Amino acid sequence: MTLEQAQKKGINACAVTLPMSQIARAIEWGHDLGFYRMVIDSDTDKILGATLVGYETAELVHVFLSLMEAGVTWQLLERSVHIHPTYGEALPSLARLLLGDNMPGCPNM
């Protein structure tokens, strides 16, 4: 789901976005246009959806599909370790945008 789709269904949802320009592999290869976005249910912390735009992002869709099918929370993604250097190693960084002073809820978007 997108943030708008979740909100239309009455879900207390929010989203975090990580620009490709902040992903080491994208910078290294000169493919820094695009972003990773994750939508979560603010009440349950479950991952509702993701939008991945940019070079090699199709390779990462299965990560979100697996997490969503398992019904896990964004915290599992935050704790995960992805090999370096890859585009996938930025997925835990995306989840980490939900940590810190901005909780509970999503940071300002």
N, C-alpha and C positions, 0 to 999 in steps of 0.2 A: 504494500500500500504506500501511496504517497502521503505526506502530511495532510494534504487537503482531503484525500479520500477517508483517512482515519477520522478526521474531525467531523466530516459530514455524517459519519456513522455514530457520532456521539462519543467517540473515544477520546480520553484525555491524553492526547499525543503531542509529541514534540520531535524536533529533528536537529541533528548536528551535521555540520558540513566541514570537510577538510579539502581545501583547494589542492589540486595536483602540484601547484607551485611550491607546496610545503612538503612534498614527498621526495625523499632523496633519490630514488631510482628515476623518477620522472625528470628531476633536475639533471641528473647525470646523463641521461639519454636525450635531453632537449625536448622532451614531450610533456611540458608542464601546463598544457591547457586542459581544463576539465576539473572534475571534483568527485569526491566520494560523499554521499549523504546517507545517513541512517535514520530511520523513523522508529521511535520506541513508544510503547504505552507507558505513560508516566506513572500510572497506578500499579502496574505489575512489573515494570522494567523489561518486558518481553520485546523482542525485535519484531516490528511489524512489516518492515520493508526497507529497501535500499535503492538508491539510484547511483549508478556508477557511470561516469562520463569521462572518456579519455582513452589514451593508448593502453592496450592490453587489459582493459577493465572487464571484458567478457570472460577472462580467465578467472575472475574473482567471484562471479555470480554464484557458483556452487558453494562457496563458503557461507554466504547468507542463506541460500536455500537450505543447507544442512542445519544451520543454527535455528532457523525459523521452524523447520519440520520437527526438530527436537524440542521446540518450545522453551528454549533457554533464554536467559536474560542477557542484556548487553555486558554485564559484568564478566561472563565467561569469555566473551570476545576480548575484553580489556585485559584479562589475565593470560590470554593465549600468546604463544610465541611463534612468529613466522620467520622463516629463514631470511638472511641478509646476503646479498642485496636483491630484493624483489619488490614488486608493487604491493604484494600482499602484506609485507611487513608494516604497512601504514594502517592496516585495519584495526589493530589494537590502539593505535594513536587516535583514530577516529573515535573509538569508544571512550578513550581517556578524556575527550572533550566534555564528557558528562561528570567527571570528577571535580572535586575542589569546592571552592567557595560558592559556586553557582548552584549546587545541589541544595534542597531537592528541586527537581525539574531540570529543564534544559537551560543552557546558557542563553543569553540574549542572541537572537538571530538577526 
